[in-house]
């Protein structure tokens, strides 16, 4: 079960970070659940610990599942986010 309690980690160690360099090649490999976010967004900040927990669980189940948990920072990847029709955060 996912909890909304932060583990105290500032860095996401389980969530994959995609950029315009690796986005297309990575999503072609398997199914993804991707959060498009902005670091300054309050809703994104509140979702971050839960997203990290989801990624951790997904990594454990990776051998039996076919889904990856990832994120894209739309402040640094604005073109990619535009191409994906992102108009608000988190998406």
C-alpha positions in Angstrom: 0.0 0.0 0.0 1.3 3.4 -0.8 1.7 5.9 1.9 1.9 9.7 1.7 4.5 9.8 4.4 7.9 11.0 3.1 10.8 8.7 3.8 13.1 11.7 4.3 14.9 11.3 1.0 15.3 14.4 -1.1 16.4 12.5 -4.2 14.4 10.1 -6.1 16.4 6.9 -6.3 13.8 4.6 -7.9 12.0 7.0 -10.3 13.5 7.2 -13.8 14.2 10.7 -15.1 13.5 11.1 -18.8 14.7 13.8 -21.1 14.3 14.6 -24.8 17.5 12.5 -25.3 16.1 9.2 -23.9 12.3 9.7 -23.8 11.3 8.1 -27.2 13.7 5.2 -26.9 12.7 4.3 -23.4 8.9 4.5 -23.9 9.2 2.3 -27.0 10.6 -0.5 -24.8 7.6 -1.1 -22.4 4.6 0.5 -20.8 5.2 3.6 -18.7 3.5 5.7 -16.1 5.1 9.1 -16.4 4.7 12.2 -14.3 5.3 15.4 -16.1 6.1 18.0 -13.4 7.6 21.3 -12.4 9.9 21.4 -9.3 8.2 24.6 -8.1 4.7 23.1 -8.3 3.2 22.4 -4.8 1.0 19.5 -6.0 4.0 17.9 -7.7 6.0 18.3 -4.5 3.3 16.6 -2.5 3.0 13.8 -5.0 6.8 13.2 -5.1 7.1 10.8 -2.1 4.2 8.7 -3.3 5.6 8.6 -6.8 8.9 7.4 -5.5 7.2 4.7 -3.5 5.3 3.6 -6.6 8.6 3.4 -8.5 10.2 1.4 -5.7 7.3 -1.1 -5.8 7.4 -1.2 -9.6 11.1 -2.0 -9.5 10.5 -4.9 -7.1 7.8 -6.3 -9.5 9.7 -5.5 -12.6 10.5 -9.2 -13.4 6.8 -10.0 -13.5 5.4 -6.7 -14.7 5.9 -4.6 -17.8 5.6 -1.1 -16.5 8.1 1.6 -15.6 7.6 4.6 -13.4 9.3 7.8 -14.7 9.1 11.5 -14.6 9.9 14.5 -16.9 10.9 17.9 -15.6 8.9 20.3 -17.8 11.0 23.3 -16.7 14.0 21.8 -18.4 12.2 19.8 -21.0 9.6 22.3 -22.2 9.7 21.1 -25.9 9.2 17.5 -24.9 6.3 18.4 -22.6 4.7 20.5 -25.3 5.0 17.6 -27.7 3.2 15.5 -25.1 0.4 18.1 -24.8 1.2 18.8 -21.1 -0.7 22.0 -20.1 -0.6 21.7 -16.3 1.3 20.0 -13.4 1.4 17.3 -12.4 0.2 15.5 -15.5 
